Every structure is written in structure tokens, then in C-alpha cells.
Amino acid sequence: MKNKIEIAQRIIAEDQPIFIIAEVGVTCNYDMKITKELIDVVRESGADAAKFIFWFPEEIISDKSIIYSYETSEGKRFENMFEMLNKLRFTLDQWREIKRYADERNVILFSTVNSASGIEFAEELSLDAYKLSSWDFNFHHLWRRIAALGKPMLIDTGPVTTLDVAKVLNLMKDEGNEKSVLIHCFHTDKAEEYNMRAIPYMRKAFNTLVGYSSKDRNDETDIMAVALGAVVLEKRLTMSRNLPGHHHIISKEPDEFAQYVRMIRSVHDALGEFDLMPSPADLSERKKWFRHIVANQDIPAGTKLTTEMLEGKRPEDGISPEYLDFIVGRVTKRDLKYNQAIRWDDV
């Protein structure tokens, strides 16, 4: 797979800034005003993209009696899944308006696609990438259709195994598409089950780019993901946690999201390079705090030097003490005063 991909002229690679996505696929409430406000927040925060979901429940749900439960600011809510998803929809014309709005603000817009109609919408809108839900891992027909389009695919990996991932990546290769980012995610509340080491594991096992999608508004695992090599982060965003509907209660509000983006940029900058390179500030301090060889007493010319006559003292202004054994046994050419730096031409 590729170790560099491009989405809307934004390069995603290990040597590039983290690609930060605002997950608004439910929290936009499919309200035009809220949706545009969320896009504004993405732009102002310095994040890269807003990720939506194209819902076509008729194409993905056969049992219309399923009841779904989720947390809100007012407690747990129960709702018919089909009816809930059927409300989370825009028309194609509305999506065109949203896409124009995002383009004008230099916000990349793309969507999770889980149906044939979703693919049609994405292509009508000329979206630059696709998000694949982990819940669609076994629907290979969908994967083949999307892979054949040749666009980057961001792939959630929540409930899947190494074998599951290998199957879909091979399927993508068969369609001539190697533009993937595997997104580590999970749906457990137990820290011991987060398995954040899946990030470097997938990176090595599949030689591909890896990202992370957080399940809540806490930042600890996001920081960990950056340190472990994630190049894409997805974080839920809402205009208010008091809004009705799913995901709001576990999403960041605008000020929090902006702070999150700043923090992630700083954490990524702090990673540095895969090397041991002192900073200019450290090198400056080194001059003050490293040691050099000095006379530990007054030493007359013609004296054969012993270890006891010498000492390593700060600052770094002469011969390094690592060469002390080369100095011991030599004869001084001139008088040396206590604490005087030893130079090579003194011995």
C-alpha cells in the first residue's frame, strides 16, 4: 500500500502535519444552519476536513423494528433506528450547497458511504475521498465499487481482525487502488481493551498509513495515537452538547475543538525526527554545563601529570574529560595555575 496519499491537494504522510477531521456525520442534525456553522468551526480551528454520512436507511436496514439507544444531555434516549436515520438526510441539491460552502472556506468535505445511492451522491459531488465504516467490512461488493473509483479510502477497523483487513486491502489491490488509511477505533469503555498498539501494528503489518478515530471527547488516546504514528485523527464536533440527537454528548464544542486542534499540532511538532538531535537550546546549555580538563592544583612546568592533578569542571571550554587518560603521564611544558584549562599545547 502507499505511504503517501493526497486528498484535495492535501498530502497525508508521516512527514506531513496530522490530517484532522471533524466528525459531524450525526451532529449536524441534518440542519442546514447547523451544518454551515460546523464547517465554519472547522475552518476557524485549523482542522482539515468535515466528515459527514450519506444515510439511505432503506438500502442498509431490513428490520425496521430495531430500537437504538444513546446518551443525551438529558439522559438515555430510545429511538427506532430506521426512523432516526431517515431523518438524518439532505437532498442532493442541499449537499451541493454544502459542498460549495465548504469549498469556499477551504474545508475538505467527504462522507462515510455505505450504500449504492451514497456512492452516486459522492460522485455527483466530486468528493475527493471515501470513508468506509467498520460495520461494512463484510460487504465486499460495496468495497469493490468504491475501490474501483481510484480515490483514497479511509477505513475504520473497530470490530475487525488482521484477516478481515488483509481481505479488503487485497480486494482494493485487485481494483488497482492502494490509497488507504487504516483508522483504529473501538467501542469499549474499558481502557485495557483500547489496544492502541494496533496503530504501529497495522502500520508495520500492512505497510500503510494509519489513523485514529476517538470514541469520545477526551484527548488522552488522541495524544497517544500521534505518538504511535497516526497521520489522521478524527474527532467528533458539535455546536452544543445540549442539542437533541445522537453523539452530541460525546463531542467537542467549538472552543474545545479549536483547542484540540492546537494541541494536536503541538504534539505532532514535538515528535521531531527518528534520530537523536539536540536542540539549539540544548547545545547552548551544553557549553555551560559540559566539563573540560583543568589543573586541580598549581602545577610547575616539567611535571609528569597524574590523575590527582587534574579535574573535570564546567563549562565546556577546553579539552573534554573523555580524553583524561591521554593527558595523564604527559609532561607539562609550562606552569599551570589551579583551575586553569589544560590545552593540548600545554603538555
Secondary structure, DSSP 8 states (H G I E B T S, - for coil): --SEEEETTEEEETTS--EEEEE-TTTTTT-HHHHHHHHHHHHHHT--EEEEEE--HHHH-S-TT-EEEEEETTEEEEEEHHHHHHHS---HHHHHHHHHHHHHTT-EEEEEE-SHHHHHHHHHTT-S-EEE-GGGTT-HHHHHHHHTTT--EEEE-TT--HHHHHHHHHHHHHTT---EEEEE----S-GGG--TTHHHHHHHHHTSEEEEE-SSS--HHHHHHHHTT-SEEEEEB-S-TTSSSSSGGGSB-HHHHHHHHHHHHHHHHHH--SS----HHHHHHHHHHS-EEEESS-B-TT-B--GGGEEEESS--SS-GGGHHHHTT-B-SS-B-TT-B--GGG-
